[in-house]
């Protein structure tokens, strides 16, 4: 840019809305590319000066997320939002061609790095990274895209919906369920969400989600993990005391009340209805077996009872 690093307001206004690129050579192999259709607003001239390897990020903060190969920092002279997306072509190491550059924004209030995006490093050692805000950034080089690995689970009866952060560059996700101590493949999807049905009440399920980039599955250590316990019906526990039995059951989300039943000769007989989660039965006979089950009232209906929901204890 012939020694200047500032893009004038009139240049940005003239480009705004047009399907054309403004390419700015900042020297040292660094260029900016701005497409007119990506300009949302122009509040003034923008200083796009870039200092590679220099920033105000504490070194220990960078080290907290350092990848397997290399890291560097970037300082942008402008402060705050650009009002448009700008793509920076940044020269990294040629030996890292084929690896991923992971861009992190330094949040000074939290004193932490926040993931922004990932880009694959080309054969010349360059990476194209998107910016819409100027501050201090770190670039972490690794074998794979980094970023968020959060996964959430929302249960509904015997179903659970898993939702996770999209991995940059991921073509698909493969979900595994642990069975007998080993993860077994369940399903592959192109979306960052999947519903699983048929969960057994009271059972804990361990899920592993691996993403695929360029046909290669992520390592297990870099994938998503979550455990889900199905609790859509009360789980009953019985404790025998001398002359009595204490019945307790697990909380069911959004349950308004519960019904306790005694199971006799293959039939359920109502004992009581309560909003509590424990009751005490008195007058029991020693060495006699007693069986009980509990229903929960959720969404205007009572949960069902199957044989596996019935608990049995021998009285004292």
C-alpha positions in Angstrom: 0.0 0.0 0.0 3.0 2.3 -0.7 3.8 2.8 3.0 0.2 3.6 4.1 -1.9 1.2 6.2 -5.2 3.1 6.3 -8.1 2.5 3.9 -10.0 5.8 3.4 -13.7 6.0 4.0 -14.5 7.0 0.4 -12.8 3.8 -0.9 -14.9 1.6 1.3 -18.1 3.5 0.4 -17.3 3.1 -3.3 -16.8 -0.6 -2.9 -19.8 -1.2 -0.6 -22.5 -3.5 -2.2 -20.4 -4.4 -5.2 -19.3 -8.0 -6.0 -15.7 -7.0 -6.3 -12.6 -7.5 -4.3 -10.3 -4.9 -2.8 -6.9 -6.6 -2.3 -4.4 -4.7 0.0 -0.8 -5.7 0.1 0.5 -4.9 3.6 4.0 -6.2 2.9 5.8 -9.2 4.4 3.5 -11.6 2.6 0.4 -10.3 4.4 -2.6 -9.2 2.3 -6.2 -8.2 3.1 -9.1 -9.0 0.7 -12.4 -7.2 1.1 -15.4 -8.0 -1.0 -17.9 -5.1 -1.5 -20.9 -7.4 -0.6 -19.4 -8.1 2.8 -19.3 -4.4 3.8 -22.3 -3.7 6.1 -21.3 -0.2 7.3 -18.5 2.3 7.0 -17.9 4.5 10.1 -14.6 6.0 9.0 -11.2 5.2 7.7 -9.7 1.8 8.9 -6.1 1.2 9.8 -5.4 -2.3 8.7 -1.8 -2.5 9.8 -0.8 -5.9 11.0 2.1 -6.9 13.3 2.8 -10.6 13.2 4.5 -12.1 16.2 3.7 -9.1 18.4 0.7 -8.6 20.6 -0.5 -7.8 24.2 -1.4 -11.4 24.9 0.3 -12.8 28.0 2.5 -15.8 27.0 0.9 -18.1 29.6 -2.5 -17.4 28.1 -1.2 -18.5 24.7 0.4 -21.6 26.2 -2.9 -22.7 27.7 -4.2 -23.6 24.1 -0.9 -24.1 22.2 -1.2 -26.8 19.6 1.1 -29.6 18.7 3.3 -27.7 16.2 3.6 -23.9 16.5 1.9 -20.7 17.6 2.2 -17.0 16.8 0.3 -13.8 17.6 -1.2 -10.9 15.7 -1.8 -7.3 16.6 -4.1 -5.2 14.5 -3.8 -1.4 14.8 -7.5 -0.6 14.4 -9.6 -1.0 17.6 -13.0 -2.5 17.5 -15.3 -3.7 14.7 -14.5 -3.1 11.0 -18.1 -3.0 9.8 -17.2 -5.7 7.2 -15.6 -9.1 6.8 -11.9 -8.9 5.7 -9.9 -12.0 4.8 -6.3 -11.9 5.8 -3.8 -14.1 4.0 -1.0 -14.6 6.6 2.3 -16.2 5.9 3.1 -19.1 8.3 5.7 -21.8 8.0 5.9 -23.7 4.7 6.7 -26.9 6.7 3.2 -26.7 8.2 1.4 -27.0 4.8 -1.6 -29.2 5.2 -2.0 -28.5 8.9 -4.6 -26.1 10.4 -4.3 -22.6 11.6 -6.7 -21.9 14.4 -7.5 -18.3 15.1 -8.2 -17.1 18.7 -9.4 -13.7 19.8 -7.9 -12.4 23.1 -10.6 -11.2 25.4 -8.8 -8.8 27.8 -11.7 -8.7 30.3 -11.6 -12.5 30.7 -7.8 -12.7 30.1 -8.5 -15.7 27.9 -8.5 -16.8 24.3 -11.8 -17.4 22.5 -11.9 -19.5 19.4 -12.9 -17.7 16.1 -12.2 -20.0 13.1 -9.9 -22.5 11.5 -8.3 -22.6 8.0 -6.1 -25.2 6.3 -2.5 -24.0 5.5 -1.8 -24.1 1.8 1.2 -25.6 0.0 3.1 -22.3 0.3 2.5 -22.0 4.1 -0.2 -19.4 3.8 -3.6 -19.4 5.6 -6.7 -17.3 4.9 -8.4 -16.2 8.1 -11.6 -14.1 8.4 -11.7 -11.0 10.6 -14.5 -8.5 11.4 -13.0 -7.1 14.5 -9.5 -5.7 15.3 -7.7 -6.6 18.5 -5.0 -9.0 19.6 -5.2 -12.6 18.2 -3.3 -15.8 18.5 -2.8 -18.4 15.7 -2.4 -22.0 16.9 -1.1 -24.6 14.4 -2.3 -28.2 14.9 -3.1 -31.3 12.9 -6.8 -30.6 13.1 -9.3 -27.7 13.7 -9.5 -26.8 17.3 -12.4 -24.7 18.8 -15.4 -25.6 20.8 -16.0 -29.1 22.0 -19.2 -28.5 23.9 -22.1 -31.0 23.6 -25.4 -30.8 25.3 -28.2 -33.3 25.9 -31.9 -32.7 26.1 -34.0 -35.7 27.3 -37.7 -36.2 26.5 -39.0 -39.5 27.8 -36.9 -42.3 26.4 -35.3 -40.0 23.9 -32.4 -37.7 24.0 -31.3 -35.0 21.5 -27.6 -34.4 21.4 -26.4 -31.0 20.1 -22.7 -30.1 19.7 -20.4 -27.3 18.5 -19.7 -27.6 14.8 -16.1 -28.4 14.1 -14.5 -26.2 11.5 -14.2 -27.9 8.2 -16.1 -31.0 9.4 -17.8 -33.0 6.6 -19.7 -35.4 8.9 -20.0 -36.6 12.5 -20.0 -40.2 13.7 -21.8 -40.9 17.0 -20.7 -43.9 19.1 -22.4 -45.4 22.2 -20.3 -47.3 24.8 -21.4 -50.9 25.3 -19.5 -53.4 27.5 -16.7 -50.9 27.9 -16.2 -50.2 24.2 -17.6 -47.5 21.9 -19.8 -49.0 19.2 -20.7 -47.0 16.1 -24.3 -45.8 16.2 -24.8 -43.4 13.3 -23.1 -40.9 11.0 -24.7 -37.5 10.2 -23.8 -34.3 8.4 -25.5 -32.2 11.1 -24.2 -31.1 14.5 -27.2 -32.7 16.2 -28.7 -36.2 16.5 -31.7 -37.8 18.4 -31.4 -41.2 20.0 -34.5 -43.1 21.2 -35.1 -46.3 23.1 -33.2 -45.3 26.3 -33.9 -47.5 29.3 -35.0 -45.7 32.5 -32.3 -45.3 35.0 -29.5 -46.4 32.7 -26.5 -44.1 31.9 -25.4 -43.9 28.3 -21.9 -42.7 27.3 -21.7 -41.0 23.9 -18.6 -40.2 21.8 -18.9 -37.9 18.7 -16.0 -37.9 16.2 -15.9 -35.5 13.3 -14.4 -36.1 9.8 -12.2 -33.6 8.0 -10.9 -34.5 4.6 -12.1 -38.0 5.1 -10.1 -38.4 8.3 -11.8 -39.1 11.7 -10.8 -37.0 14.7 -8.7 -38.6 17.4 -10.8 -39.7 20.4 -9.0 -37.2 22.6 -10.1 -34.3 20.3 -13.7 -35.4 20.0 -16.9 -34.8 22.0 -18.0 -36.8 25.0 -21.1 -36.7 27.1 -22.9 -39.0 29.6 -26.7 -39.1 29.8 -28.8 -40.8 32.4 -32.4 -41.5 31.4 -34.7 -40.5 34.2 -38.1 -40.3 32.6 -39.8 -42.5 35.2 -39.3 -42.7 39.0 -36.5 -45.1 40.0 -37.7 -46.7 43.3 -35.5 -47.9 46.2 -36.8 -49.7 49.2 -35.2 -49.9 52.7 -36.5 -52.5 55.2 -36.6 -51.5 58.8 -38.1 -53.4 61.8 -41.8 -53.3 61.2 -41.7 -50.8 58.3 -40.4 -50.1 54.8 -39.1 -46.7 53.6 -39.9 -46.0 49.9 -37.8 -43.4 48.1 -37.8 -42.5 44.4 -35.8 -40.3 42.0 -37.1 -37.0 40.8 -38.6 -36.8 37.4 -38.2 -33.5 35.6 -41.4 -31.4 35.5 -43.4 -34.0 37.5 -46.2 -32.3 39.4 -47.0 -35.3 41.8 -46.5 -39.0 42.3 -48.6 -42.1 42.9 -47.2 -45.0 45.0 -48.5 -48.5 44.3 -48.2 -51.8 46.0 -47.7 -54.7 43.6 -49.7 -57.8 44.6 -50.5 -60.8 42.5 -49.6 -59.2 39.3 -51.7 -56.0 39.9 -50.9 -52.5 41.1 -52.9 -51.2 44.1 -52.8 -47.5 44.9 -51.2 -46.7 48.3 -51.1 -42.9 48.2 -50.7 -39.8 46.0 -48.1 -37.3 47.1 -45.8 -34.4 46.0 -43.0 -35.8 48.1 -40.4 -38.3 47.1 -40.4 -40.6 50.1 -43.0 -42.4 52.3 -42.9 -44.9 55.1 -45.1 -48.0 55.2 -45.7 -49.5 58.7 -47.1 -52.8 59.9 -44.9 -55.0 57.7 -44.3 -58.7 58.6 -40.8 -60.0 59.0 -39.4 -62.2 56.2 -42.3 -61.3 53.9 -41.5 -59.8 50.5 -43.1 -56.5 49.5 -43.1 -54.9 46.1 -43.8 -51.3 45.1 -43.8 -49.0 42.1 -44.2 -45.2 41.6 -45.8 -43.2 38.8 -45.1 -39.6 38.0 -47.6 -37.0 36.7 -45.8 -35.2 33.8 -47.4 -33.1 31.0 -50.9 -34.0 32.1 -50.4 -37.7 32.1 -49.1 -40.5 34.3 -46.0 -42.4 33.5 -46.4 -46.2 32.9 -45.0 -49.0 35.0 -43.3 -52.1 33.6 -41.9 -55.1 35.5 -38.4 -53.5 35.6 -39.8 -50.5 37.4 -41.1 -52.6 40.4 -38.8 -52.8 43.4 -38.9 -55.6 45.9 -37.6 -56.0 49.5 -37.8 -58.5 52.3 -39.2 -57.0 55.5 -37.6 -57.2 58.9 
